């Protein structure tokens, strides 16, 4: 099993969520977060694209999904293609191993609990 964590622009969340639903992703957790990356919180303002506003932490949305390994590529590709604007600050996707999952209500474990 794998855990996918995606940090994306808040404005792209609905589009990403709708696409994940169409893919059949049922379980996900989401958080409103603030952070910064390479641009250190600098965001473009104005029509010229040359004006910058400094904010130490930029609002983002974090999505967490636990899935079987066979679903990772389609989920990651879906998030990446739907969250991208082609501009700095689009976010990151992290994939990590999950050792076990336990459903509290039924005490099912592993894949059955996902």
Beta strands, then each sheet from edge to edge (+ up, - down):
strand 1: 2-8
strand 2: 29-35
strand 3: 42-45
strand 4: 51-54
strand 5: 58-67
strand 6: 91-97
sheet 1: 2+ 5- 1+ 6-
sheet 2: 3+ 4-
end
